Amino acid sequence: MTFGMILRTVFELALVIFTVWAVFHEDRFAAAEERLFARIRRKRLSVVRKNNLSQTAERPFIRRGI
């Protein structure tokens, strides 16, 4: 076995174990998801607040109110 195959097998095994854990602990997984999404929203909002309108108009991928 090459190193790449070993690394891929370990990654696939970790993914299967995480999936089984997520099925049995769905509430904890959903709470972690919400925390992650809230952190991303806070960072996006802070970028919008720090910039003035002329800079946000140049960067259309930042949507206001999210």
C-alpha positions in Angstrom: 0.0 0.0 0.0 1.2 3.5 -0.8 1.0 6.4 1.6 -1.8 7.9 -0.4 -3.9 4.8 -0.1 -3.3 4.6 3.6 -4.2 8.3 4.1 -7.4 7.9 2.0 -8.5 4.8 4.0 -7.9 6.6 7.3 -9.9 9.6 6.0 -12.8 7.4 4.8 -12.8 5.5 8.1 -12.9 8.8 10.1 -15.8 10.0 7.9 -17.8 6.8 8.5 -17.2 7.0 12.2 -18.3 10.7 12.3 -21.4 9.9 10.3 -22.4 7.2 12.7 -21.7 9.5 15.7 -23.8 12.3 14.0 -26.8 9.9 13.6 -26.8 9.1 17.3 -26.0 12.6 18.5 -28.0 14.7 16.1 -28.9 17.4 18.6 -25.2 18.1 19.5 -24.3 18.1 15.8 -27.1 20.5 15.0 -26.0 22.8 17.8 -22.4 22.8 16.5 -23.7 23.6 13.0 -25.7 26.6 14.4 -22.6 27.9 16.2 -20.5 27.6 13.1 -23.1 29.4 10.9 -23.5 32.2 13.6 -19.8 32.7 13.6 -19.7 33.0 9.8 -22.6 35.5 9.9 -20.9 37.6 12.6 -17.7 37.8 10.5 -19.6 38.8 7.4 -21.6 41.4 9.2 -18.4 42.9 10.8 -16.9 43.2 7.3 -20.0 45.1 6.1 -19.9 47.3 9.2 -16.2 48.2 8.8 -16.5 49.1 5.2 -18.3 52.2 3.8 -20.9 52.0 1.1 -18.5 52.6 -1.8 -16.4 49.6 -0.8 -19.4 47.3 -0.4 -20.7 48.3 -3.8 -17.5 47.1 -5.3 -17.8 43.8 -3.6 -21.2 42.4 -4.6 -20.7 39.0 -3.0 -21.2 40.5 0.5 -24.9 40.6 1.1 -26.3 42.9 3.7 -28.6 41.6 6.5 -27.2 38.0 6.6 
